[in-house]
Amino acid sequence: MKTTTYTHVTHEFPPLFDCNSEILILGSIPSPKSRAQAFYYGHPQNRFWRVTAAVLGEPVPVTTDEKRAMMLKHHIALWDALEECDICGAGDASIKNAKPTDIPWLLTQTHIKRIYATGAVAFHYYMKYNYPRTGIEAVKLPSTSPANAAVSAEALTAAYQIITKQESD
């Protein structure tokens, strides 16, 4: 019989944003690989950077500095729905004892008007804890995680196009 080992995880690095940010993309909580790199979407098989680069018409960023620059150039902020939780490995479905990030604070620092959640778990926790405080409904996008391999890179890119379609409105 397999035992389930939970780890208490706290978000150890800040949101990526500047005063020009207009779009917020939320994950759930950083994965072990992301925590090790102290930056978002750090698992080498996570398709987030390839998908967003394709959508934004940019080369795929490799370094953390290139990733930061690409997001800020397009007025996109990155953060997570949760500040801390108990979790088994990187399994979002195992999350318990969740505590949200302070999205209302982030909104006071930026011009964010649109929020996108990368997957059902990020969407759930944002809508549960922060939507009542912000009044900005999030759009649920498919997860770019390697655990969501059933969704092709092409389908992810098509779904993420919504970010740029509304950007030009």
VENDAKA-V441725 format. One record per helix or strand. SS is the DSSP state (2 for helix, 1 for strand). FROM is the first residue (numbers start at 1). LEN is the number of residues. If there is no record, write none. Layout:
BEGIN
SS:FROM:LEN  SS:FROM:LEN
END
This chain:
BEGIN
1:7:4  1:16:1  1:23:5  2:32:6  2:48:9  2:64:10  1:76:5  1:82:7  1:91:10  2:103:7  1:114:5  2:120:15  1:138:4  2:146:3  2:153:8  2:162:6
END
